[in-house]
Amino acid sequence: MKCTFRRNVSEDLYQVWLEVAALVSTINLTDEEDEMVWLYNSSGVYSSQSLYKIINFRGIKTVHVSALWHIKIPPRVHFFLWQLINNKVLTRDNLAK
């Protein structure tokens, strides 16, 4: 890519330009039709449920552990782990909500 400037630029600005030019050179354009993909859902399709999870859990995916209930631990620990998995533990940020 050949580019000339009409004015003198500083060395720092020129280095930034070189970084941008290097980044642009990695982009491959094709004649394929564009499509929209929702990155926060495994199917790539938007759903209000996936948006809700992003907003409320800041992108952290919930973990469903069915084996949790089969562990030999006291019921209060089961309950605490269930709250923890479902982001219901009353931490300072959850109390603020």
The 8 nearest C-alpha neighbors of each residue, nearest first, counted from 0:
[[1, 2, 20, 24, 21, 23, 3, 17],
 [2, 0, 3, 20, 4, 17, 24, 16],
 [1, 3, 0, 4, 20, 5, 16, 17],
 [2, 4, 5, 1, 6, 7, 0, 8],
 [3, 5, 6, 2, 7, 8, 13, 1],
 [4, 6, 3, 7, 8, 2, 9, 13],
 [7, 5, 4, 8, 3, 9, 13, 12],
 [6, 8, 9, 4, 5, 13, 10, 3],
 [9, 7, 12, 13, 6, 10, 4, 11],
 [10, 8, 12, 11, 13, 7, 14, 6],
 [9, 11, 13, 12, 14, 8, 15, 7],
 [12, 10, 14, 13, 9, 15, 8, 16],
 [13, 11, 15, 9, 14, 10, 16, 8],
 [12, 14, 16, 10, 15, 11, 9, 17],
 [15, 13, 17, 11, 16, 12, 10, 18],
 [14, 16, 12, 18, 13, 17, 19, 11],
 [15, 17, 13, 19, 14, 18, 20, 12],
 [16, 18, 20, 14, 15, 19, 21, 13],
 [19, 17, 15, 21, 16, 20, 22, 14],
 [20, 18, 22, 16, 21, 17, 23, 15],
 [19, 21, 17, 23, 22, 18, 16, 24],
 [22, 20, 18, 24, 19, 23, 17, 25],
 [21, 23, 19, 20, 24, 25, 18, 26],
 [24, 22, 20, 25, 21, 26, 19, 18],
 [23, 25, 21, 22, 26, 20, 27, 0],
 [26, 24, 23, 22, 27, 21, 20, 28],
 [27, 25, 23, 24, 28, 22, 21, 29],
 [28, 26, 25, 29, 24, 23, 30, 22],
 [27, 29, 26, 30, 31, 25, 24, 23],
 [30, 28, 31, 27, 32, 33, 26, 34],
 [29, 31, 32, 28, 33, 27, 34, 26],
 [32, 30, 29, 33, 28, 34, 27, 35],
 [31, 33, 30, 34, 29, 35, 28, 36],
 [34, 32, 31, 35, 30, 36, 29, 28],
 [35, 33, 36, 32, 31, 37, 43, 44],
 [34, 36, 37, 33, 43, 44, 45, 38],
 [35, 37, 43, 38, 44, 34, 45, 42],
 [38, 36, 43, 44, 45, 39, 40, 35],
 [39, 37, 40, 43, 36, 41, 44, 45],
 [40, 38, 37, 49, 41, 43, 53, 50],
 [39, 41, 43, 42, 38, 37, 49, 44],
 [40, 42, 43, 39, 38, 44, 37, 49],
 [41, 43, 44, 40, 37, 45, 38, 36],
 [44, 42, 37, 36, 40, 41, 38, 45],
 [43, 45, 37, 42, 36, 40, 46, 41],
 [46, 44, 37, 43, 47, 40, 49, 50],
 [47, 45, 48, 49, 50, 44, 40, 37],
 [46, 48, 50, 49, 51, 45, 52, 53],
 [47, 49, 51, 46, 50, 52, 45, 53],
 [50, 48, 52, 46, 51, 47, 40, 53],
 [51, 49, 47, 53, 52, 48, 54, 46],
 [50, 52, 48, 54, 49, 53, 55, 47],
 [53, 51, 49, 55, 50, 56, 54, 48],
 [54, 52, 58, 57, 50, 51, 56, 55],
 [53, 55, 51, 52, 57, 56, 50, 58],
 [56, 54, 52, 53, 57, 51, 58, 50],
 [55, 57, 59, 52, 58, 53, 54, 60],
 [58, 56, 53, 54, 59, 55, 52, 60],
 [57, 59, 53, 56, 60, 52, 54, 39],
 [60, 58, 56, 57, 61, 53, 52, 55],
 [61, 59, 58, 62, 56, 52, 53, 57],
 [60, 62, 59, 63, 84, 85, 86, 56],
 [61, 63, 84, 64, 60, 85, 59, 65],
 [64, 62, 65, 61, 84, 85, 67, 66],
 [63, 65, 66, 67, 62, 68, 84, 81],
 [64, 66, 67, 63, 68, 69, 62, 70],
 [65, 67, 69, 64, 68, 70, 63, 71],
 [68, 66, 65, 69, 64, 70, 77, 80],
 [67, 69, 66, 70, 65, 77, 71, 64],
 [68, 70, 66, 67, 71, 65, 72, 77],
 [71, 69, 68, 67, 72, 66, 77, 73],
 [70, 72, 69, 73, 68, 74, 67, 77],
 [73, 71, 70, 76, 74, 77, 75, 69],
 [72, 74, 76, 75, 77, 71, 78, 70],
 [75, 73, 77, 76, 78, 72, 79, 71],
 [74, 76, 78, 77, 73, 79, 72, 80],
 [75, 77, 79, 78, 74, 73, 80, 72],
 [78, 76, 74, 80, 75, 79, 81, 73],
 [77, 79, 75, 81, 76, 80, 74, 82],
 [78, 80, 76, 82, 81, 77, 83, 75],
 [81, 79, 83, 77, 82, 78, 76, 84],
 [80, 82, 78, 84, 79, 83, 77, 85],
 [83, 81, 87, 79, 85, 80, 88, 84],
 [82, 84, 80, 86, 81, 85, 88, 87],
 [85, 83, 81, 82, 86, 80, 62, 61],
 [84, 86, 82, 83, 87, 81, 61, 62],
 [87, 85, 83, 84, 88, 82, 56, 93],
 [88, 86, 82, 85, 83, 89, 93, 84],
 [89, 87, 82, 83, 90, 86, 93, 79],
 [90, 88, 93, 94, 87, 91, 92, 86],
 [89, 91, 93, 92, 88, 94, 87, 95],
 [90, 92, 94, 93, 95, 89, 96, 88],
 [91, 93, 95, 94, 90, 96, 89, 88],
 [94, 92, 96, 90, 95, 89, 91, 88],
 [93, 95, 91, 96, 92, 89, 90, 88],
 [94, 96, 92, 93, 91, 90, 89, 88],
 [95, 93, 94, 92, 91, 89, 55, 90]]
